[in-house]
Amino acid sequence: MRSEDLITAYTNHQRGRGLSPHTVRRRDVSLRAFARHVHPAGLDTATTVLVEDWLHSYRCPTTRRAYLLYPVRLLTRLSRDVVVR
């Protein structure tokens, strides 16, 4: 599945959970930044090493902690097939 499709499915899942538009947007922006980092590989082939490499591009530890959640949550959902394919 293309990264764009995965992000859209994840974003729709977050909206369906009733999260605030601000939260959904923030997560969407973070995932798109991660997708650009791993390109041309897709999100469905991302590894822990790629996530860590992306996080280290941010100097602020608070930013790294916050951004860590979004790709990890998406990848966890992919591994559990929670995101509808």
C-alpha positions as CSV (number, residue, x, y, z in Angstrom):
1,M,0.0,0.0,0.0
2,R,1.3,3.5,-0.9
3,S,2.5,5.7,1.9
4,E,-0.2,8.3,1.0
5,D,-2.9,5.7,1.3
6,L,-1.6,4.5,4.7
7,I,-1.5,8.1,6.0
8,T,-5.0,8.8,4.7
9,A,-6.3,5.6,6.3
10,Y,-4.6,6.4,9.6
11,T,-5.9,10.0,9.6
12,N,-9.4,8.7,8.9
13,H,-9.0,6.2,11.8
14,Q,-8.0,9.1,14.1
15,R,-11.0,11.2,13.0
16,G,-13.3,8.2,13.6
17,R,-11.9,8.0,17.1
18,G,-13.2,11.5,17.7
19,L,-9.8,13.2,18.1
20,S,-9.6,16.9,17.8
21,P,-8.9,18.4,14.3
22,H,-5.7,19.9,15.7
23,T,-4.5,16.5,17.0
24,V,-5.3,14.8,13.7
25,R,-3.6,17.5,11.7
26,R,-0.5,17.4,13.9
27,R,-0.2,13.7,13.5
28,D,-0.8,13.9,9.7
29,V,2.0,16.5,9.3
30,S,4.4,14.4,11.4
31,L,3.6,11.2,9.4
32,R,4.1,13.1,6.1
33,A,7.5,14.3,7.3
34,F,8.4,10.8,8.2
35,A,7.2,9.5,4.8
36,R,9.5,12.1,3.1
37,H,12.4,10.9,5.2
38,V,12.0,7.2,4.2
39,H,11.2,7.9,0.6
40,P,11.6,6.1,-1.8
41,A,10.9,3.3,0.6
42,G,7.3,3.2,1.7
43,L,5.9,3.5,5.3
44,D,4.9,-0.2,5.1
45,T,8.6,-1.1,4.8
46,A,9.9,1.3,7.5
47,T,12.1,-0.1,10.2
48,T,13.1,0.9,13.7
49,V,16.4,2.1,12.3
50,L,14.6,4.5,9.9
51,V,12.4,5.8,12.7
52,E,15.4,6.4,15.0
53,D,17.3,8.1,12.1
54,W,14.4,10.4,11.5
55,L,14.1,11.3,15.2
56,H,17.7,12.2,15.4
57,S,17.2,14.8,12.8
58,Y,15.4,16.8,15.5
59,R,17.6,18.3,18.2
60,C,14.9,19.0,20.8
61,P,14.3,15.9,23.0
62,T,10.6,16.9,23.5
63,T,10.1,17.0,19.8
64,R,11.7,13.6,19.4
65,R,9.5,12.1,22.1
66,A,6.3,13.6,20.6
67,Y,7.2,12.6,17.0
68,L,8.2,9.1,18.0
69,L,4.6,8.3,18.8
70,Y,3.1,8.9,15.4
71,P,5.2,6.6,13.1
72,V,5.3,4.0,15.8
73,R,1.6,4.0,16.3
74,L,1.1,3.8,12.5
75,L,3.6,0.9,12.2
76,T,2.0,-0.9,15.1
77,R,-1.4,-0.6,13.5
78,L,0.0,-1.9,10.2
79,S,1.5,-4.9,12.0
80,R,-1.9,-5.6,13.6
81,D,-3.8,-4.8,10.3
82,V,-5.9,-2.2,12.2
83,V,-5.5,0.2,9.2
84,V,-8.0,-1.1,6.7
85,R,-6.3,-2.2,3.5
